Amino acid sequence: MSDSSALDSFLDKWRARWPEWDGAEIFVPAARRRTTLAWFALLQEFEDAMNVAGDPLPADAKLSWWAQELGDWAGRRSRHPLGRLLEPQRAPWDRLADALPALIAAREPAADPAQAFARLRGYGQAVVAIENALMDGQGGEAAVQAVIAQTLAARAGSQAGAALWNEAGASVPVALLRQWPARFAGGRERRLWSALARLRLQRQAGHGGPAPLASPLRRLFVAWRAARG
């Protein structure tokens, strides 16, 4: 497989999981669209390693490989198709490499929502730092909180099916929505993806479980509001 076709396969995999993006992408500057897809596809690779069901050792090895790969990007030594596109962008890739072990810790149920968020704080900060560089954003603590909430939502909805925390109380979607800022400063691309992911979770909370996607018109309105900031 050529580098180009390998890259397309990763981008297409992300698009397949997020069909809502087709309508939202019109709000992203054309020059940043492919880089944005590569970045989101990379985050999906990390989420897949976090949300593995069964033997975690291959996923742990994958995250370890990614940590080394990200560390090499500063020296322009990428080996992955996503890196060919992302590596030239000046961003704190090594900071993200150092934060990846938090995804392994996040597989275990936390004592409560506060601990679940705290364990991923370093990861969320690293993600926002890179997005501030890639997307000309100025994301702060609210953006970090949104990234963590979205990461935990992906964990809750994965095939791994593990509990996020042991504490009884509100349903997981409701508890996450309480911690997930509806609006925050940050790169437009993150605001768009976060708004679409939050809309998914809202529908799950309303249905008490898996729910169909919102209508295209509803998704477009949500994306438009997020793009406006």
C-alpha positions in Angstrom: 0.0 0.0 0.0 1.4 3.4 -1.0 1.7 6.2 1.6 -1.1 8.1 0.0 -3.5 5.2 0.0 -2.5 4.3 3.6 -3.2 7.8 4.7 -6.6 7.8 3.0 -7.5 4.6 4.8 -7.0 6.3 8.2 -8.9 9.4 7.2 -11.7 7.3 5.7 -11.9 5.3 8.9 -12.4 8.4 11.0 -15.0 9.8 8.5 -16.9 6.5 8.7 -17.2 7.0 12.5 -18.2 10.6 12.2 -20.5 11.0 9.2 -21.7 14.3 10.8 -18.4 15.8 9.8 -19.5 16.0 6.1 -21.9 18.8 6.9 -19.6 20.5 9.5 -16.5 20.6 7.3 -17.7 23.5 5.3 -17.0 25.7 8.3 -13.3 24.7 8.3 -10.8 26.7 6.2 -10.1 24.6 3.1 -6.3 24.8 3.7 -6.7 23.1 7.1 -9.2 20.4 6.3 -6.8 17.6 5.5 -4.6 18.4 8.4 -7.6 18.5 10.7 -8.7 15.0 9.5 -5.2 13.6 10.1 -5.2 15.0 13.6 -8.6 13.7 14.5 -7.7 10.3 12.9 -4.6 10.3 15.1 -6.7 10.9 18.3 -8.9 8.1 17.2 -6.0 5.7 17.1 -5.2 6.6 20.7 -8.8 6.2 21.7 -8.9 2.7 20.1 -5.8 1.7 22.1 -7.4 3.0 25.3 -10.7 1.2 24.5 -9.3 -2.2 23.7 -11.4 -5.2 24.8 -9.5 -8.3 25.9 -5.7 -8.5 26.1 -4.4 -5.0 26.6 -0.7 -5.8 25.8 -0.9 -5.2 22.0 -2.7 -1.9 22.6 -0.1 -0.9 25.3 2.7 -1.7 22.8 0.9 0.4 20.2 0.8 3.4 22.5 4.4 2.9 23.4 5.3 2.9 19.7 3.2 6.1 19.2 5.1 7.8 22.1 8.4 7.1 20.3 6.9 8.2 17.0 5.7 11.5 18.3 9.1 12.1 20.0 10.8 11.7 16.6 8.6 14.2 14.9 10.6 17.1 16.2 13.5 15.7 14.2 11.4 15.2 11.1 11.6 11.4 11.3 8.0 10.3 11.0 7.3 6.7 10.0 3.5 6.7 10.0 1.3 7.9 7.1 -0.5 10.4 9.5 2.9 11.7 10.5 3.8 12.5 6.9 1.0 15.1 7.0 1.2 16.2 10.7 5.0 16.2 11.4 5.7 19.4 9.4 3.4 21.3 11.6 5.2 23.0 14.5 3.5 21.7 17.7 4.5 20.2 21.1 4.3 16.6 19.9 6.7 15.4 22.7 4.2 16.7 25.3 1.6 14.5 23.8 4.0 11.5 23.8 4.6 12.0 27.5 0.8 12.1 28.2 -0.2 8.8 26.4 0.3 6.5 29.5 -2.8 8.3 31.0 -4.9 6.5 28.5 -3.8 3.1 29.9 -4.7 4.3 33.5 -8.1 5.4 32.2 -9.1 1.9 31.4 -9.6 1.2 35.1 -12.8 2.5 36.7 -12.2 5.6 38.7 -13.7 6.2 42.2 -15.9 9.0 40.8 -16.2 11.4 37.9 -13.7 13.9 39.5 -11.0 11.3 39.5 -11.9 10.1 36.0 -11.3 13.7 34.7 -8.2 14.2 36.8 -6.5 11.2 35.4 -6.8 12.5 31.9 -6.0 16.1 32.7 -2.4 15.9 31.4 -3.6 14.3 28.2 -6.3 16.9 27.7 -3.8 19.7 28.2 -1.4 18.2 25.7 -4.2 17.8 23.1 -5.3 21.4 23.5 -1.7 22.7 23.3 -1.3 21.0 19.9 -4.6 22.2 18.7 -3.7 25.7 19.7 -0.8 25.4 17.4 -2.5 23.6 14.5 -5.8 25.5 14.5 -4.7 29.0 15.6 -6.7 28.5 18.8 -6.6 29.9 22.2 -8.1 27.1 24.1 -7.8 27.1 27.9 -9.1 25.1 30.8 -12.7 24.9 29.3 -11.2 23.4 26.1 -9.2 20.9 28.2 -12.4 19.9 30.0 -14.2 19.4 26.7 -11.4 17.2 25.4 -11.5 15.0 28.5 -15.3 14.7 28.4 -15.2 13.7 24.8 -12.5 11.1 25.5 -14.4 9.7 28.3 -17.6 9.6 26.2 -15.7 7.6 23.6 -14.6 5.2 26.4 -18.1 4.8 27.7 -19.5 4.1 24.2 -16.7 1.6 23.2 -17.0 -2.1 22.8 -14.8 -2.5 25.9 -18.0 -1.6 27.8 -16.2 -0.8 31.1 -17.6 1.5 33.7 -15.9 4.9 33.9 -16.3 5.1 37.7 -17.7 3.1 40.6 -19.8 5.8 42.2 -23.6 5.4 41.8 -25.7 8.3 40.8 -26.6 10.0 37.6 -26.2 8.1 34.3 -22.8 8.3 32.7 -24.1 10.5 29.8 -25.8 12.9 32.2 -22.7 13.1 34.4 -20.4 13.7 31.5 -22.7 16.4 30.0 -22.6 18.2 33.4 -18.8 18.5 33.1 -18.7 19.1 29.3 -18.7 22.9 28.4 -21.2 23.6 25.7 -19.2 26.5 24.5 -15.5 27.4 25.0 -12.6 29.2 23.4 -10.4 27.1 21.2 -9.7 26.2 17.6 -12.8 26.1 15.3 -12.2 22.5 14.4 -12.2 21.3 18.0 -15.3 23.4 18.7 -17.1 21.7 15.8 -16.1 18.2 16.7 -16.9 18.7 20.4 -20.3 20.1 19.6 -21.2 17.2 17.4 -19.9 14.7 20.0 -21.8 16.4 22.7 -25.0 16.3 20.6 -24.5 12.6 20.2 -24.2 12.2 24.0 -27.3 14.4 24.6 -29.3 12.1 22.4 -28.0 9.0 24.2 -29.0 10.6 27.5 -32.5 11.4 26.1 -33.0 7.9 24.7 -31.5 6.1 27.7 -29.0 4.3 25.4 -27.9 4.2 21.8 -29.7 6.7 19.6 -29.9 7.6 15.9 -28.0 10.6 14.7 -29.7 13.9 14.8 -31.3 15.2 11.6 -28.9 16.8 9.1 -30.6 20.2 9.7 -30.1 19.9 13.5 -26.4 18.9 13.0 -25.9 21.8 10.6 -27.3 24.3 13.1 -25.1 22.9 15.9 -22.0 23.1 13.7 -22.9 26.6 12.7 -23.2 27.8 16.3 -19.9 26.1 17.2 -18.2 27.7 14.2 -19.3 31.1 15.3 -17.8 30.5 18.7 
